[in-house]
Amino acid sequence: MGSIRRVLIANRGEIAVRVIRACRELGIESVAVYSDPDRTALHTRLADYAFHIGPAAAADSYLQIPKLLDVAKRAGADAVHPGYGFLSERAPFARAVREAGLTFVGPSPEAIEAMGDKVEARRRMIAAKVPVVPGSEHPIESDAEVEKLVREIGFPVMLKAAGGGGGKGMRLVHEQAGLASGLRSARSEAKSAFGDDRVYVEKAIIRPRHIEVQVLGDTHGNVIHLYERECSIQRRHQKVIEESPSLAIDQKTREAMGAVAVQAAKAVDYVGAGTIEFLVDQQRNFYFLEMNTRIQVEHPITEMVTGVDLVRAQLEIAAGKPLPVKQKDVVQRGWAIECRIYAEDPENNFLPAPGRIEVLQVPTGLGVRDDSGVYEGFEVSTFYDPILSKLVAWGATREEATQRMLRALHEYVVVGPTVNVAFHCWALRHPRFIKGDIDTGFIASEFKPEMLRPEGGDDVALIGAAIAATERARSRNGGAPSAGAASEPRSRWLEIGRREALRG
Ligand code: MV4
């Protein structure tokens, strides 16, 4: 603890950039690490120092604890920020950082461990009077035991891996006949995925909403919450659109969830930024699901609505300072929506679509924020999550935020990789989104690839737009623009093509 002068960022892409920005604002020097394909990445360029840590495969670079610690030492860093993903929730990493005499920007290894073991987390939450989904208080020992438990809670039930989280190794069981075989397959999947065959059971909540609460804890025992994020729009356990506040809860439920989230964090002596995930059923009952012991992808919507810089707060907390705000001063103002902009093809089962970004036009303007990890000319690698940026729109009301997001999506142009911009337009214009009638099954039940396909004739305009944009990039790069790429018709094509491409 004590003051932090130089931070090693054990991550890449947009979150590494986000941390570098917070460091610079605080007068803290930043140390980036990069793999072979990230030699020219944005985080590598923006940091004060950058060190090569190995080949593209994360297992040989961003996940190499000894290499990272060696760089931290050589670079003279006094702290390590893990970002999200990679090593961010690995207790052994937090411990190794601590044992190397460095400050880990995050919670204690003990808190990471307690919340990483989902059975242990449930046990701690039950002890702290945090509502959990009815079910196991310890791992299932036998078929007889699970049958007895299920007689009490009733079908349907969800079998889950103690070492899991994020949806891996889950089994939905509807009736007695499927219980023993479900247990067997859940166990073997858990064993091979996590090296841990412990499984537990919960009552299954049907078509739940996923609503999570941001918390901050400091080293002086203070914990506050920063209200909720609605994260129900997901696909295969990957969030796609998030918003804050949530339309699904009233003020009383909101305050109750916030208070429970604080209780949950206090139960593990939580320090830093964390998130308590809840499942919310159709009667607005809420249940603790998991705690994420890291900064999350979707943290910007909380920043936009509360005005609290969460990454700055992480760094200040790690330096031993008290929380930057008191609970009574945390207020939700307006509405924020985040769309994750991915290089992927929604018309082809959301297949990742990496490649070189030939043209990039990023939206700006009132109430628009784009947290990006890329730039025009950068090659999106096949080795990592193909996220380009997180586009956030803030408005005084949900309607204004939605309109602003649609406007920003309209401005967003990427030539090169296929992106999911049109998919976001489709979702934001959907009557169920507009009503706020969303749950975790929204995309699976509403989305069909045909819904994005332009009607006959529009393809011509799309091709025109692509040609025009490529010409623009070529001339900017010093190449000779071809005949017929004069500025007037070029911009008209671009305008028509863009409008057609984005028409939901
Ligand atoms: C559940 C559930 C219904 N009932 N647990 C999926 C991710 C993992 N973190 C927990 N998950 C779920 N747990 C009970 N008792 C439904 C899900 C679930 C889900 C949860 C949040 C967001 C999206 C989801 C999509 C499918 C299933």
Residues whose N, C-alpha, C, O or C-beta is under 5 A from the ligand:
A	BS01	MV4	V133 M158 G165 G166 G167 E202 K203 A204 I205 H210 Q234 T440
